[in-house]
């Protein structure tokens, strides 16, 4: 599921509903809580839960800690536009930071996450994932419903998670250009 420590672009069926595979890159332990809605406090605990969830043999606490230490060595994802601030990306950053759009209310700091859980799209306690390397981790949302960043920004027009309803198609494109730089 985690090709080279990233995600495989698939959404898996679980007893609690479909879940998109999350990337493990970029010092994962720095962005708790973990999973999508289970508020798992450590990578080691998530490793134990994931092994169990996927039908593997039980692992010891020491093995889970070793696996968590390995996960933290997986470097950040390289994306073609990472750090490339075109005019569109600059405009997109300004949109991202607007209070009425709401992105930066939950996505801020070094890892672009508030490390909190929120209600969104009918899920209670949905963890705020990092946006670092987001361009390399489709599909988007807990259930993988958005195949592209543009589709994700279209979903957010609902106001369920931020609100892009007032943005034009060009402004959505600028916002996506900014997200692709992260």
C-alpha positions in Angstrom: 0.0 0.0 0.0 2.9 2.4 0.7 5.1 2.3 -2.4 8.4 3.7 -1.3 6.7 4.9 1.8 4.2 7.0 -0.1 0.7 6.0 -1.0 -0.3 3.7 -3.9 -3.2 5.8 -5.1 -5.7 3.3 -4.0 -8.6 3.4 -1.6 -9.1 0.4 0.5 -12.4 -1.1 1.9 -12.5 -1.3 5.7 -15.2 -2.2 8.2 -15.6 1.6 8.9 -15.8 2.5 5.2 -13.4 3.2 2.3 -10.1 4.9 3.2 -7.5 6.4 1.0 -4.0 5.1 1.7 -2.0 7.9 3.3 1.6 8.7 2.5 4.2 7.9 5.2 6.8 10.4 3.9 8.3 13.4 5.6 8.8 12.6 9.2 5.3 11.2 9.8 5.6 11.2 13.6 5.6 15.0 13.5 2.0 15.2 12.3 -0.3 13.4 14.8 -2.9 12.2 15.1 -2.7 9.3 12.7 -5.1 7.4 10.4 -8.2 9.2 9.3 -10.7 9.2 12.2 -9.3 7.1 14.9 -7.1 9.7 16.7 -4.2 7.3 17.0 -1.5 9.2 19.0 1.7 7.6 17.7 3.1 6.1 14.5 4.1 3.0 16.5 0.5 2.5 17.7 -0.8 3.0 14.1 1.7 0.4 12.9 0.2 -2.1 15.3 -3.3 -1.2 14.3 -2.4 -1.4 10.6 -0.8 -4.8 10.9 -3.9 -6.1 12.7 -6.3 -4.3 10.3 -4.7 -5.8 7.3 -4.7 -9.4 8.7 -1.0 -9.7 9.6 0.5 -11.3 12.6 0.6 -9.4 15.8 3.8 -7.3 16.3 5.4 -6.5 19.6 5.6 -2.9 21.0 9.4 -3.0 20.3 8.8 -4.1 16.7 6.2 -1.3 16.3 8.7 1.3 17.7 11.4 0.0 15.2 8.9 0.3 12.3 7.9 3.8 13.4 11.6 4.8 13.5 12.0 3.5 10.0 8.9 5.4 8.8 10.4 8.6 10.1 13.4 8.1 7.8 11.2 8.2 4.6 12.1 11.5 3.0 9.5 14.0 1.7 8.0 13.5 -1.7 9.6 15.3 -4.6 7.1 16.9 -7.0 7.8 18.7 -10.2 6.6 22.1 -9.0 7.7 21.8 -5.4 8.8 25.3 -4.3 8.3 26.8 -7.8 6.3 30.0 -7.2 4.9 31.0 -10.5 2.5 33.9 -10.8 -0.4 31.5 -10.6 1.1 29.9 -7.4 1.6 33.3 -5.8 -2.1 34.1 -6.5 -3.0 30.7 -5.2 -1.1 31.2 -2.0 -3.0 34.4 -1.4 -6.3 32.5 -1.9 -5.1 29.7 0.4 -4.5 32.3 3.1 -7.8 34.0 2.8 -10.1 33.7 5.9 -13.2 33.2 3.8 -11.6 30.2 1.9 -10.4 28.7 5.2 -7.5 26.5 4.1 -4.9 28.1 6.4 -7.2 27.7 9.4 -6.3 24.0 9.6 -3.3 23.8 7.3 -0.4 25.9 8.7 3.1 25.6 10.1 6.0 23.5 8.9 3.9 20.5 8.1 0.7 22.4 7.1 -1.5 20.7 9.6 -3.1 21.8 12.9 -2.7 18.2 14.2 -6.4 18.3 15.1 -9.5 16.4 14.2 -12.6 18.0 12.6 -16.0 17.0 11.3 -16.0 17.0 7.5 -18.0 15.2 4.8 -20.0 13.4 7.5 -17.0 12.1 9.3 -16.5 12.9 13.0 -12.9 13.3 14.2 -11.3 13.4 10.7 -7.6 14.0 11.1 -6.1 17.0 9.3 -3.4 15.5 7.1 -0.2 17.4 6.1 -0.3 19.1 2.7 3.5 18.8 2.2 3.9 16.8 -1.0 0.1 16.8 -1.6 0.5 16.9 -5.4 2.1 13.4 -5.2 -0.6 11.7 -3.1 -3.8 11.4 -5.1 -6.6 10.4 -4.7 -7.8 12.9 -2.0 -10.1 12.9 1.0 -10.6 10.0 3.4 -12.5 7.9 0.8 -10.4 8.9 -2.3 -13.4 10.6 -3.9 -11.3 13.3 -5.6 -8.9 11.9 -8.2 -7.1 15.3 -8.7 -6.4 18.4 -6.7 -8.8 20.3 -9.0 -11.5 17.8 -8.2 -10.7 18.2 -4.5 -11.1 21.9 -4.7 -14.4 21.4 -6.5 -15.6 19.2 -3.6 -14.7 22.0 -1.1 -17.2 24.3 -2.8 -19.7 22.6 -0.4 -18.2 24.3 2.6 -17.7 21.0 4.4 -14.0 21.7 4.7 -13.1 25.3 4.0 -15.1 26.9 1.3 -14.2 27.5 -2.3 -17.7 28.2 -3.5 -16.9 31.9 -4.2 -13.9 31.1 -6.3 -13.9 31.3 -10.1 -12.4 28.4 -12.2 -9.3 30.5 -12.7 -9.0 31.1 -8.9 -9.4 27.3 -8.4 -6.6 26.8 -10.9 -4.4 29.3 -9.0 -5.1 27.5 -5.7 -4.2 24.2 -7.3 -1.0 25.7 -8.7 -0.1 26.7 -5.1 -0.9 23.3 -3.7 1.4 21.8 -6.3 4.3 23.8 -4.9 4.0 22.3 -1.4 
